[in-house]
Amino acid sequence: MMDRFRNFGQSWVAKILMILIALSFVLWGVSGYLFSGGSNSSAIATVDGQKITDAVFQKRMKDAQERYSHIFGAATAAKMAADKSFGLDVLNGLIDNMLLGAEAGRLGLQVPDAALAKKIESIPAFQQKGVFSKNHYQTLLAANGMTPAQFEGMLRESMRLEQLQVIPQVIATASDAEATQVWAWSQEYRDVSAVDIQDADFAAAAKPTSAKVAGYYHANVDQFQLPAQAQVQYVVLGPKNFVGKSSAPTSSTISSSAVAVGQSALPFNSQAENAFQAQVENFKDRLFSSPDGLGTVAKAYGLKVQESGILTAGTLLAQGPFADAKALDLAFSKAVLAGKNSTALTLTNGDLLAVHLLHYTPGSVQPLSAVAGTITAKLTSEKASQLAQNKAQALLAAARQAKNMDVLTDRGAYPLHAYLDVTRRNGQGLDNAALVAAFTAPAPVDGVPSMDMVKTSSGYQIFAVTRVTAPSAAAINPKVAMQIRASLEEQRGRLLSTAYLKDLREHAKVKINDAQLAQISH
């Protein structure tokens, strides 16, 4: 449908109509279109007993990709459609539309013919010289493969569901006082003083004894298991190995069912694919009948025997056949470790992989002497962090009791750093965690700083808010206040709409066939 419309022309009228149809599709979805596909079509989801069929879901997937293709280009749209979340997003949109449609029906919402006609007549794409043209309207719809009845049904449903969106927008009001409060919040300045308690300062005291290191090693010996490693030879057979060949291998052990590619009337790629498929069982048989190496099967099919390099159990390679978990498992299978050829594994692209062992190193536990340094560093870090936290908590408690931030320095052991005119967007070098916490902390009272502490990447930081400067409400520009109020109402409306849909979904019986969704989406 979208392709036909794009071919209609690149005029601004066609583009406006395309945007209109795309926007309408967002809300539309509970009409006969949604329930098409026949009673025999399997359901990918049900909403209060109503089916969303596979056929409908796939059509909506296609429609969505076409709209994205028009906006972002075909390549980008294809990448978006390949994302695992794409199918679920489309399905959730269909479910939301059904829920909204049912709610609109329950509330008795209707769109009078007069309102529908007025809406259509107001659309610039259907006007000529500023006046609605019925002939132009019908021509544009026909160019898009739609009848007036289809378009009007879709638009009526869209308008009906739009009435539900009015409810959150009416509730989501914001006052001038709230806008002023948000502005003042954003314009606030604070002075903050802080001391840093570094984990590194406690490293010497935190170093574990040899007995503790040994105790940790024996209690966590599984952490020090070295995985098994192997190096294998392998061959890969696929349709590409039959491209351009006049026939398949003719060894007496190979079935006479091999396809003579040069004599086939099938397309070029089909010839190679059929020749490959005819040899799959022969390939497997040859692996089994010559189990001590891949040389015989490689010679029969003109394959190159390759070496994998060192493979580590449980660690996939970045590329090549052993980037596939099943291929890696094959290299460590019992038959391969026993020195035999593997069975033939079908890779993701349909090729066949076979491997034969070259070298194998079984897994083993590293001795304590090899990992003592690592254990010592780990235990030291954990203990030093705990000691730093204890010190910071003790200093904070003492400073709060004394109502004096100078206590935080512990008699000069920790320098007190001042950060002046800090804003929420500019911490002037203050740690980000402390910046967030400093603007959450209350303002000083009677000259007593407001104090707290946060965890940092290197230890702990104790901070004291010493001054808060807030702008006068009279200083706000009325236009800025209006913009903030509009933004607040938009955000609240969006949150309320989301909550409204969530509530509808929680009270409905929604069932999603996850297996079917995964199969269709990929």
C-alpha positions, -999 to 999 in steps of 0.1 A, spaced: 0 0 0 27 25 10 47 16 -22 18 24 -44 13 57 -27 50 67 -30 47 59 -67 18 83 -69 41 112 -66 64 133 -45 40 163 -42 33 179 -8 -3 167 -10 8 131 -13 32 135 16 6 150 38 -18 122 31 9 97 39 16 113 72 -22 113 80 -25 76 72 6 68 92 -7 87 123 -42 71 119 -26 37 119 -11 44 153 -46 44 169 -66 23 145 -67 -15 149 -99 -27 164 -119 -28 132 -125 -57 109 -89 -54 98 -77 -65 132 -98 -96 133 -92 -107 97 -73 -138 89 -101 -164 93 -110 -186 123 -84 -212 114 -55 -187 116 -35 -193 148 -35 -165 174 -3 -148 185 -23 -132 214 -58 -129 228 -74 -99 246 -104 -109 266 -110 -138 242 -105 -118 210 -77 -131 188 -48 -112 172 -40 -136 144 -6 -143 130 -17 -129 97 -28 -96 113 4 -93 133 26 -99 103 7 -73 83 11 -48 110 48 -56 112 50 -50 74 30 -17 77 53 -5 105 85 -13 86 71 5 55 64 36 75 99 35 91 113 30 56 96 61 43 109 82 73 144 67 79 152 48 46 150 11 38 184 1 53 177 17 87 141 4 87 154 -31 81 178 -28 111 150 -16 133 127 -45 122 156 -70 129 158 -58 165 143 -84 190 120 -57 206 104 -47 173 79 -75 171 69 -71 208 65 -33 204 42 -39 174 22 -65 193 18 -43 224 5 -15 201 -22 -39 187 -31 -49 223 -33 -13 235 -56 -5 205 -79 -33 214 -80 -23 250 -88 13 241 -114 3 216 -132 -19 242 -130 10 267 -144 34 242 -172 10 235 -179 6 272 -181 43 277 -204 46 246 -181 70 228 -192 78 193 -181 100 164 -211 117 147 -212 118 109 -211 155 110 -179 155 131 -163 130 108 -172 150 77 -159 182 93 -126 165 101 -121 152 65 -130 186 50 -104 203 72 -75 182 60 -54 203 36 -45 173 15 -81 170 4 -85 207 -5 -81 227 -36 -76 264 -32 -85 261 4 -118 243 -2 -126 206 2 -128 188 -31 -147 155 -32 -132 145 -65 -97 153 -52 -104 133 -20 -115 102 -39 -85 105 -64 -60 106 -36 -75 77 -17 -77 56 -49 -40 64 -56 -33 49 -21 -54 18 -28 -82 28 -4 -119 35 -8 -136 64 10 -155 38 32 -122 22 43 -106 55 51 -136 70 68 -139 38 90 -103 41 99 -105 78 107 -137 74 127 -120 48 149 -90 70 153 -112 100 164 -132 77 187 -100 66 205 -87 101 206 -116 110 228 -100 87 255 -68 108 253 -87 139 264 -92 125 299 -55 125 309 -50 158 292 -78 174 312 -65 160 345 -28 169 337 -30 206 344 -2 226 359 -5 260 377 17 291 374 29 285 409 41 250 400 59 264 369 76 291 390 86 264 416 102 243 388 120 273 374 133 283 409 144 247 414 165 248 382 180 282 390 191 274 425 228 278 436 245 261 465 278 262 483 291 228 493 322 218 513 335 182 513 362 158 525 373 127 507 379 94 526 399 72 502 398 35 503 435 35 495 443 53 528 433 20 546 450 -5 523 479 -12 547 456 -19 576 434 -40 554 460 -64 541 449 -100 550 471 -126 566 483 -157 548 458 -178 567 429 -156 555 441 -159 519 443 -196 522 409 -198 538 393 -178 510 410 -200 484 397 -233 499 362 -218 504 360 -206 468 381 -231 449 356 -231 420 366 -196 411 401 -207 403 393 -235 379 411 -232 345 388 -242 317 397 -270 292 413 -260 260 415 -276 226 428 -271 191 409 -288 162 410 -292 125 378 -285 107 361 -284 73 329 -266 62 307 -278 34 280 -256 19 262 -247 -14 291 -225 -23 313 -256 -28 290 -266 -56 288 -233 -75 301 -236 -110 308 -273 -108 296 -296 -136 287 -323 -111 289 -335 -75 317 -359 -64 316 -392 -81 334 -415 -57 319 -450 -55 309 -444 -19 288 -413 -29 252 -417 -38 241 -416 -74 215 -391 -64 240 -363 -67 227 -336 -90 245 -329 -122 245 -291 -119 255 -284 -155 225 -303 -168 199 -288 -144 174 -263 -157 170 -248 -121 183 -212 -113 220 -209 -106 216 -207 -67 191 -235 -67 214 -257 -86 242 -253 -60 217 -257 -31 202 -289 -46 237 -303 -53 246 -296 -17 215 -311 -2 220 -342 -23 254 -347 -7 245 -341 30 240 -377 39 270 -388 19 291 -362 37 280 -376 71 286 -412 60 322 -404 48 329 -387 82 317 -419 99 335 -443 76 369 -425 79 369 -415 115 406 -409 121 409 -376 102 393 -351 78 417 -357 49 395 -382 31 363 -362 32 382 -330 23 397 -346 -7 363 -360 -19 347 -325 -18 377 -304 -26 377 -288 8 405 -271 27 413 -286 62 416 -256 85 429 -252 121 409 -235 148 437 -221 170 433 -225 207 396 -229 218 386 -224 254 356 -242 268 327 -218 273 344 -189 254 331 -181 219 354 -167 193 346 -133 178 341 -147 143 342 -179 123 324 -211 129 334 -212 166 315 -180 172 285 -204 173 280 -220 208 270 -253 192 302 -255 172 322 -248 203 304 -276 221 311 -299 192 348 -293 195 347 -305 231 323 -334 225 331 -369 237 337 -384 203 361 -356 193 380 -358 226 383 -396 220 401 -388 187 373 -395 163 357 -372 137 327 -353 149 293 -356 135 282 -330 109 268 -299 126 244 -276 107 255 -240 112 232 -210 113 237 -203 76 229 -239 67 265 -251 60 279 -283 76 308 -283 100 330 -312 110 359 -312 134 388 -335 144 410 -330 175 446 -319 173 454 -311 209 435 -311 242 443 -297 277 419 -307 304 406 -282 329 425 -279 362 425 -259 394 452 -232 397 474 -237 428 472 -213 457 506 -199 449 494 -188 414 463 -169 427 475 -157 461 482 -122 448 447 -119 432 431 -131 464 451 -107 485 442 -77 463 405 -86 465 404 -90 502 424 -59 507 401 -39 486 370 -51 503 384 -45 538 398 -11 529 364 0 516 347 -12 548 373 7 569 368 38 549 330 36 553 334 31 590 356 62 592 333 84 571 303 74 592 321 81 624 332 116 612 297 124 599 281 114 632 306 135 652 302 166 629 264 164 631 265 162 669 289 191 671 270 210 644 303 219 630 316 208 596 352 214 606 350 181 626 349 164 592 386 171 587 396 149 617 419 176 631 433 183 596 439 147 585 414 152 556 414 185 537 381 204 534 374 214 498 350 242 490 327 241 459 310 275 454 280 284 433 272 248 424 241 242 402 223 210 393 240 212 359 274 223 370 290 207 401 322 228 398 342 195 402 321 181 430 316 143 427 284 135 407 269 114 434 276 141 460 261 167 436 228 148 434 227 143 471 236 179 479 206 192 460 184 166 478 197 177 512 178 204 532 191 239 533 212 250 564 192 260 594 204 288 617 239 287 602 243 249 608 253 231 576 233 202 563 256 172 561 256 137 546 278 112 528 279 93 495 299 64 480 323 74 453 345 54 429 375 58 451 359 57 486 335 80 504 328 117 503 312 136 532 297 169 522 282 199 539 257 223 523 266 257 537 245 281 516 214 279 493 205 308 470 171 307 454 159 333 428 129 355 434 97 343 419 92 378 404 123 373 383 108 346 361 99 356 325 62 350 318 70 333 285 94 309 303 67 302 329 42 294 301 67 270 284 74 252 317 37 249 325 31 234 290 60 210 294 47 199 328 12 193 314 26 173 285 47 151 308 19 145 332 -5 137 303 20 112 289 24 96 324 -14 95 330 -20 80 295 6 53 302 -9 46 336 -44 45 321 -33 19 295 -15 -1 323 -47 -2 344 -68 -13 314 -43 -41 307 -42 -52 343 -80 -56 343 -81 -74 310 -72 -110 302 -42 -107 279 -24 -138 267 7 -136 245 20 -167 227 57 -161 234 69 -190 213 48 -179 183 60 -143 187 96 -153 187 92 -175 157 74 -149 136 95 -120 147 127 -137 135 
